[in-house]
Amino acid sequence: MNDADKIKNFLEKETQHTIKSEKENLIDSGILDSFSMIKLLNFIETELGTHPNMEELTSRNFDTTETISDMVRRWKQHGNKTD
């Protein structure tokens, strides 16, 4: 299972909402709010093994599972891995 699938599965379990596509706007649809975003960041650190780049923590990067997984990929490429 790739990171995008893990993120989607986590969010569906956490929010009890079905995400219809990787381009569905999670914020506008009410799936992702500030509390679930914090839980998602914790999941990314503990399960996907990377630390956030604080400069990228904008709502635009959390719009869709696609933008979230792209952001995580960038963090991993830049060496933001957890020890």
N, C-alpha and C positions, 0 to 999 in steps of 0.2 A: 504494500500500500504506500503510495507516495504522500508527500506532505500535504498537497491540496486535498486529497481524500481524507487524511487524518483531521485536517482543519474542519472540513465539511461535517464529518461524523461527530467531532467534538461539539460543534455548534448546534447540530440537530439534537443531540442528546441533552446538551445544556439548556437549550431554549425551548425544547419540545415543539419546534417548527421544522417542517420539511423545506429544504432549500431546493428549489426547482432547477436551477442552473448555476454554473459558476459565475454568471454575469448578473444574477439577481442582486439588486441593491439591498444589502442587509440592514442598513440604517433606515432608509426610507420605508422599508416594509415592516420595521419594528422588531426585526429578529435580533439585531445587535444594539444594545444600549451601553451606557458607560459601565455598568456593573458587569455585564457579560464580556465587555472588552477587557476589563481587568483580569477576569478569569481566563480569557483567551490568551492574554500575554503570559500568564503563569503557565498555561498549557504549552505554549510555544517554547518557553524556557526549559521546562522540565521534561517534556515529551519529545520535542524536536531538537533540543540541544543547542539553542542559540539565544543570545542576549539581544534585546532590542537596541536599535540605533535611535536614540531619543529624537533626533532631528526628523525622523520619518513617522513619528507617532502623530499623524494628522488624520482627520476623519476620511479624507480622500483615499488613504491607503487601506482603509477598513470598509470601503464601499461594498466589495464583493469578495467571495472566496478566492477569485482569481487575483485580485489586487493584494489580498493578504498573503497568498502563497508566493507571489512575485516578491513581495517585501521580505518574507522569510528567506527566500533564495538569495536575495542581495545580502542579507545579514550574514548568511553562511559563507558566501563568496568573499566577504570582507573580513572574515575571521572572528566574528562575534560569537564563537562557540563557547558553550559552558564547559567547565572542567569536570 
